[in-house]
């Protein structure tokens, strides 16, 4: 059976598979499927038993297809030359995933960052944020099983010679958004244990991860809806919260996300090993100016904190608390870095990014006590790097975005692509990658998994050979 619209042809390149068997008796595919069928029947709050069983059966078939088959890659675009000069490092970029499991598995396995274990299915305890082995789950009570979410069973490879950068928008739209999120968080935690000083897996915050700050979003967590659904949120909140079972809950996802923000597993932005700035979308002049002054709209923000704003040197209380150590940021240096960026000087982009990430952690830690203030912070508003497409980047107006060399996602392409965005002088500085959510964007629901690699100053774009295009 070919899962998600593509078959895996004759072998040339094998997925990374870990054949070490922890149990004395090998667990075969039929045993895994039988356990998951029984597992789904023991869950509560299930409105459509057949849909749940199909959901898990497809997951098992997909993972065994990846484990047992070889794949061949072929180029799908011309090589793009970059200004990134660190040729020693090989980097892989994962565009907006949106629950596209095949897209995520392709990048994780082909980069060598993760290996597929045997059996290729494990579980994730959504209450404790930890992976549970298949063998252990087999001996758990029905009540304990209600906390578990079936996920692909992957192990972080500390010997990987590449870095993998996830450009945000892991959630929503795709059927396996829960699995995609918890795979990444589990691998990031594995890396901290086996290689605490490395950052081979870099996960960037996207607008569809805003659930870590609030549940009141206009997005549709549509793993319970038909592929291609773009309508408004259902009126009945039960259609959003408590999907399938207690494991499929955006409430629990929100808690996991906020914890990941605080741990630094998901960061506001990353500097890649080539010196490229990796954000969900681009930095804009408006965003930098907002960070220097206050959030937009000014009147709404100032009203929420009951203060007046009389001059450019009067910073709102939220920034004063940051200055006094709330985020550990040296405010005077931060202002210097902002002004340098506005003048076109990128020399201090790394310390600037570090300060943004410190502030991001501070926002995550304080959201429950300062939600109204936090949600109007410049780092979460329309001019920020999580939303800035709305400022005209993809609509013919580049007057607001800063020319900081980097790689971004958050495009409005429906076909999966990679492109180079030029600055006003025609210099290639920003590379736009958005190749996930393929089943979401295509009417036939078929996958359009892509592999993006940067090596020797060139970006290549590949797909699985034989994939329907």
BELJOFEN-V137291 format. One record per residue. N is the residue number from 1. SS is DSSP state (@ for helix, = for strand, . for the rest). PHI is phi as a letter, one per 30 degrees, with the letter a starting at -180 (NA if undefined). Layout:
n:N ss:SS phi:PHI
n:N ss:SS phi:PHI
This chain:
n:1 ss:. phi:NA
n:2 ss:. phi:c
n:3 ss:@ phi:c
n:4 ss:@ phi:h
n:5 ss:@ phi:j
n:6 ss:. phi:b
n:7 ss:. phi:c
n:8 ss:. phi:c
n:9 ss:. phi:d
n:10 ss:. phi:e
n:11 ss:. phi:d
n:12 ss:. phi:b
n:13 ss:= phi:b
n:14 ss:= phi:c
n:15 ss:. phi:d
n:16 ss:. phi:d
n:17 ss:= phi:b
n:18 ss:. phi:c
n:19 ss:. phi:c
n:20 ss:. phi:d
n:21 ss:. phi:c
n:22 ss:. phi:d
n:23 ss:. phi:d
n:24 ss:. phi:d
n:25 ss:. phi:c
n:26 ss:. phi:d
n:27 ss:. phi:c
n:28 ss:. phi:c
n:29 ss:@ phi:d
n:30 ss:@ phi:d
n:31 ss:@ phi:d
n:32 ss:@ phi:d
n:33 ss:@ phi:d
n:34 ss:@ phi:d
n:35 ss:@ phi:d
n:36 ss:@ phi:d
n:37 ss:@ phi:d
n:38 ss:@ phi:d
n:39 ss:@ phi:e
n:40 ss:@ phi:d
n:41 ss:@ phi:d
n:42 ss:. phi:d
n:43 ss:. phi:d
n:44 ss:. phi:c
n:45 ss:. phi:i
n:46 ss:. phi:c
n:47 ss:. phi:c
n:48 ss:. phi:b
n:49 ss:@ phi:d
n:50 ss:@ phi:d
n:51 ss:@ phi:d
n:52 ss:@ phi:d
n:53 ss:@ phi:d
n:54 ss:@ phi:d
n:55 ss:@ phi:e
n:56 ss:@ phi:d
n:57 ss:@ phi:d
n:58 ss:@ phi:d
n:59 ss:@ phi:d
n:60 ss:@ phi:d
n:61 ss:@ phi:d
n:62 ss:@ phi:d
n:63 ss:@ phi:d
n:64 ss:@ phi:d
n:65 ss:@ phi:d
n:66 ss:@ phi:d
n:67 ss:@ phi:d
n:68 ss:@ phi:c
n:69 ss:. phi:c
n:70 ss:= phi:c
n:71 ss:= phi:b
n:72 ss:. phi:c
n:73 ss:= phi:c
n:74 ss:= phi:b
n:75 ss:= phi:d
n:76 ss:. phi:b
n:77 ss:. phi:a
n:78 ss:. phi:d
n:79 ss:. phi:d
n:80 ss:= phi:c
n:81 ss:= phi:d
n:82 ss:. phi:b
n:83 ss:. phi:d
n:84 ss:. phi:d
n:85 ss:. phi:c
n:86 ss:. phi:d
n:87 ss:. phi:d
n:88 ss:. phi:d
n:89 ss:. phi:c
n:90 ss:= phi:c
n:91 ss:= phi:b
n:92 ss:= phi:c
n:93 ss:= phi:c
n:94 ss:= phi:c
n:95 ss:. phi:d
n:96 ss:. phi:e
n:97 ss:. phi:d
n:98 ss:. phi:h
n:99 ss:. phi:i
n:100 ss:. phi:d
n:101 ss:@ phi:d
n:102 ss:@ phi:d
n:103 ss:@ phi:d
n:104 ss:@ phi:d
n:105 ss:@ phi:d
n:106 ss:@ phi:e
n:107 ss:@ phi:d
n:108 ss:@ phi:d
n:109 ss:@ phi:d
n:110 ss:@ phi:d
n:111 ss:. phi:d
n:112 ss:. phi:i
n:113 ss:. phi:d
n:114 ss:= phi:b
n:115 ss:= phi:c
n:116 ss:= phi:d
n:117 ss:= phi:d
n:118 ss:= phi:b
n:119 ss:= phi:d
n:120 ss:= phi:d
n:121 ss:= phi:c
n:122 ss:= phi:b
n:123 ss:= phi:b
n:124 ss:= phi:b
n:125 ss:= phi:d
n:126 ss:. phi:d
n:127 ss:. phi:d
n:128 ss:. phi:c
n:129 ss:. phi:h
n:130 ss:= phi:b
n:131 ss:= phi:d
n:132 ss:= phi:c
n:133 ss:. phi:d
n:134 ss:@ phi:d
n:135 ss:@ phi:d
n:136 ss:@ phi:d
n:137 ss:@ phi:d
n:138 ss:@ phi:d
n:139 ss:. phi:c
n:140 ss:. phi:c
n:141 ss:. phi:d
n:142 ss:@ phi:d
n:143 ss:@ phi:d
n:144 ss:@ phi:d
n:145 ss:@ phi:d
n:146 ss:. phi:d
n:147 ss:. phi:d
n:148 ss:= phi:c
n:149 ss:= phi:c
n:150 ss:= phi:d
n:151 ss:= phi:b
n:152 ss:= phi:e
n:153 ss:= phi:c
n:154 ss:= phi:c
n:155 ss:= phi:b
n:156 ss:= phi:d
n:157 ss:. phi:c
n:158 ss:. phi:d
n:159 ss:. phi:c
n:160 ss:. phi:e
n:161 ss:. phi:c
n:162 ss:= phi:b
n:163 ss:= phi:c
n:164 ss:= phi:b
n:165 ss:= phi:c
n:166 ss:= phi:c
n:167 ss:. phi:c
n:168 ss:. phi:j
n:169 ss:. phi:h
n:170 ss:. phi:d
n:171 ss:. phi:c
n:172 ss:. phi:i
n:173 ss:. phi:i
n:174 ss:. phi:d
n:175 ss:. phi:d
n:176 ss:. phi:c
n:177 ss:@ phi:d
n:178 ss:@ phi:d
n:179 ss:@ phi:d
n:180 ss:@ phi:d
n:181 ss:@ phi:d
n:182 ss:@ phi:d
n:183 ss:@ phi:e
n:184 ss:@ phi:d
n:185 ss:@ phi:d
n:186 ss:@ phi:d
n:187 ss:@ phi:d
n:188 ss:@ phi:d
n:189 ss:@ phi:d
n:190 ss:@ phi:d
n:191 ss:@ phi:d
n:192 ss:@ phi:d
n:193 ss:@ phi:d
n:194 ss:@ phi:d
n:195 ss:. phi:b
n:196 ss:. phi:d
n:197 ss:. phi:c
n:198 ss:. phi:c
n:199 ss:. phi:b
n:200 ss:. phi:d
n:201 ss:= phi:c
n:202 ss:= phi:b
n:203 ss:= phi:c
n:204 ss:= phi:c
n:205 ss:. phi:d
n:206 ss:. phi:b
n:207 ss:@ phi:d
n:208 ss:@ phi:d
n:209 ss:@ phi:c
n:210 ss:@ phi:d
n:211 ss:@ phi:e
n:212 ss:@ phi:d
n:213 ss:. phi:c
n:214 ss:. phi:a
n:215 ss:. phi:c
n:216 ss:. phi:d
n:217 ss:. phi:b
n:218 ss:. phi:d
n:219 ss:. phi:d
n:220 ss:. phi:c
n:221 ss:. phi:d
n:222 ss:@ phi:c
n:223 ss:@ phi:d
n:224 ss:@ phi:c
n:225 ss:. phi:c
n:226 ss:. phi:d
n:227 ss:. phi:e
n:228 ss:. phi:j
n:229 ss:. phi:d
n:230 ss:. phi:b
n:231 ss:. phi:d
n:232 ss:. phi:d
n:233 ss:. phi:d
n:234 ss:. phi:e
n:235 ss:. phi:d
n:236 ss:. phi:d
n:237 ss:@ phi:d
n:238 ss:@ phi:d
n:239 ss:@ phi:d
n:240 ss:. phi:c
n:241 ss:. phi:c
n:242 ss:. phi:i
n:243 ss:= phi:d
n:244 ss:. phi:i
n:245 ss:. phi:a
n:246 ss:. phi:e
n:247 ss:. phi:d
n:248 ss:= phi:c
n:249 ss:. phi:b
n:250 ss:@ phi:d
n:251 ss:@ phi:d
n:252 ss:@ phi:d
n:253 ss:@ phi:d
n:254 ss:@ phi:d
n:255 ss:@ phi:d
n:256 ss:@ phi:d
n:257 ss:@ phi:d
n:258 ss:@ phi:d
n:259 ss:@ phi:d
n:260 ss:@ phi:d
n:261 ss:@ phi:d
n:262 ss:@ phi:d
n:263 ss:@ phi:d
n:264 ss:. phi:i
n:265 ss:. phi:d
n:266 ss:= phi:c
n:267 ss:= phi:c
n:268 ss:. phi:d
n:269 ss:. phi:a
n:270 ss:= phi:b
n:271 ss:= phi:c
n:272 ss:. phi:d
n:273 ss:. phi:d
n:274 ss:. phi:c
n:275 ss:. phi:i
n:276 ss:. phi:d
n:277 ss:= phi:c
n:278 ss:= phi:c
n:279 ss:= phi:b
n:280 ss:. phi:d
n:281 ss:. phi:b
n:282 ss:. phi:c
n:283 ss:. phi:d
n:284 ss:= phi:b
n:285 ss:@ phi:d
n:286 ss:@ phi:d
n:287 ss:@ phi:d
n:288 ss:@ phi:d
n:289 ss:@ phi:d
n:290 ss:@ phi:d
n:291 ss:@ phi:d
n:292 ss:@ phi:d
n:293 ss:. phi:c
n:294 ss:. phi:a
n:295 ss:. phi:d
n:296 ss:. phi:c
n:297 ss:. phi:d
n:298 ss:@ phi:e
n:299 ss:@ phi:d
n:300 ss:@ phi:d
n:301 ss:@ phi:d
n:302 ss:@ phi:d
n:303 ss:@ phi:d
n:304 ss:@ phi:d
n:305 ss:. phi:c
n:306 ss:. phi:h
n:307 ss:. phi:b
n:308 ss:. phi:c
n:309 ss:. phi:b
n:310 ss:. phi:c
n:311 ss:. phi:a
n:312 ss:. phi:d
n:313 ss:. phi:c
n:314 ss:. phi:c
n:315 ss:. phi:c
n:316 ss:. phi:e
n:317 ss:@ phi:e
n:318 ss:@ phi:d
n:319 ss:@ phi:d
n:320 ss:@ phi:d
n:321 ss:@ phi:d
n:322 ss:@ phi:d
n:323 ss:@ phi:d
n:324 ss:@ phi:d
n:325 ss:@ phi:j
n:326 ss:@ phi:e
n:327 ss:. phi:c
n:328 ss:. phi:i
n:329 ss:. phi:c
n:330 ss:. phi:d
n:331 ss:@ phi:d
n:332 ss:@ phi:d
n:333 ss:@ phi:d
n:334 ss:@ phi:d
n:335 ss:@ phi:d
n:336 ss:@ phi:d
n:337 ss:@ phi:d
n:338 ss:@ phi:e
n:339 ss:@ phi:d
n:340 ss:@ phi:d
n:341 ss:@ phi:d
n:342 ss:@ phi:d
n:343 ss:. phi:c
n:344 ss:. phi:i
n:345 ss:. phi:c
n:346 ss:. phi:c
n:347 ss:. phi:d
n:348 ss:. phi:c
n:349 ss:@ phi:d
n:350 ss:@ phi:d
n:351 ss:@ phi:d
n:352 ss:@ phi:d
n:353 ss:@ phi:d
n:354 ss:@ phi:e
n:355 ss:@ phi:d
n:356 ss:@ phi:d
n:357 ss:@ phi:d
n:358 ss:@ phi:d
n:359 ss:@ phi:d
n:360 ss:@ phi:d
n:361 ss:@ phi:d
n:362 ss:@ phi:d
n:363 ss:@ phi:d
n:364 ss:@ phi:d
n:365 ss:@ phi:d
n:366 ss:@ phi:c
n:367 ss:. phi:d
n:368 ss:. phi:d
n:369 ss:. phi:c
n:370 ss:. phi:b
n:371 ss:@ phi:e
n:372 ss:@ phi:d
n:373 ss:@ phi:d
n:374 ss:@ phi:e
n:375 ss:. phi:d
n:376 ss:. phi:c
n:377 ss:. phi:d
n:378 ss:@ phi:e
n:379 ss:@ phi:d
n:380 ss:@ phi:c
n:381 ss:. phi:c
n:382 ss:. phi:d
n:383 ss:. phi:c
n:384 ss:. phi:d
n:385 ss:. phi:d
n:386 ss:. phi:c
n:387 ss:. phi:b
n:388 ss:@ phi:d
n:389 ss:@ phi:e
n:390 ss:@ phi:d
n:391 ss:@ phi:d
n:392 ss:. phi:j
n:393 ss:. phi:e
n:394 ss:. phi:c
n:395 ss:. phi:b
n:396 ss:. phi:i
n:397 ss:. phi:b
n:398 ss:. phi:c
n:399 ss:. phi:d
n:400 ss:. phi:c
n:401 ss:= phi:d
n:402 ss:. phi:d
n:403 ss:. phi:d
n:404 ss:. phi:c
n:405 ss:. phi:e
n:406 ss:= phi:a
n:407 ss:= phi:b
n:408 ss:= phi:b
n:409 ss:. phi:c
n:410 ss:. phi:h
n:411 ss:. phi:c
n:412 ss:. phi:c
n:413 ss:. phi:d
n:414 ss:. phi:c
n:415 ss:. phi:c
n:416 ss:. phi:i
n:417 ss:= phi:a
n:418 ss:= phi:b
n:419 ss:= phi:b
n:420 ss:= phi:c
n:421 ss:= phi:c
n:422 ss:= phi:c
n:423 ss:. phi:d
n:424 ss:. phi:d
n:425 ss:. phi:c
n:426 ss:. phi:i
n:427 ss:. phi:d
n:428 ss:= phi:d
n:429 ss:= phi:b
n:430 ss:= phi:b
n:431 ss:= phi:c
n:432 ss:= phi:c
n:433 ss:= phi:b
n:434 ss:= phi:a
n:435 ss:. phi:b
n:436 ss:. phi:c
n:437 ss:. phi:h
n:438 ss:@ phi:d
n:439 ss:@ phi:d
n:440 ss:@ phi:d
n:441 ss:@ phi:d
n:442 ss:. phi:c
n:443 ss:. phi:d
n:444 ss:. phi:d
n:445 ss:. phi:i
n:446 ss:. phi:d
n:447 ss:. phi:d
n:448 ss:. phi:b
n:449 ss:. phi:d
n:450 ss:= phi:b
n:451 ss:= phi:b
n:452 ss:= phi:c
n:453 ss:= phi:b
n:454 ss:= phi:c
n:455 ss:= phi:a
n:456 ss:. phi:h
n:457 ss:. phi:i
n:458 ss:= phi:b
n:459 ss:= phi:c
n:460 ss:= phi:c
n:461 ss:= phi:b
n:462 ss:= phi:b
n:463 ss:= phi:b
n:464 ss:= phi:d
n:465 ss:. phi:d
n:466 ss:. phi:i
n:467 ss:. phi:d
n:468 ss:. phi:d
n:469 ss:. phi:b
